[in-house]
Amino acid sequence: MSEVVTRYYLRTRVVDRPGVIGKMATSLGAHGISLTSIFQPKYEGEAESIGMAEIVWITHLVKEAQIQAALLALAELEEVVEISNMIRVEGD
């Protein structure tokens, strides 16, 4: 399974402050992961009032082993509250 190559959809919940996306993208890049898109939807309600944000990441093709290592590293960042979803994206 660690050799499977596909794109990934990641949904994360983070502390909303400047530099978080850059720090996370740098961590992904350190694991050889290139991004095709990043999206930060409006996060409303209680989460917004306590300074939380949601960030959605879509990767280019990457090995499962690389994404798993990157997820461990992301989870160690103090700004990352939760990695909500990791979904393999097949096809175009």
ABEGO torsion letter per residue (X at the ends): XAABBBBBBBBBBBBBBBGAAAAAAAAAAAAGBBBABBBBBBBBEAAAAAGBBBBBBBBBBBBAAAAAAAAAAAAABAABABBABBBBBBEX
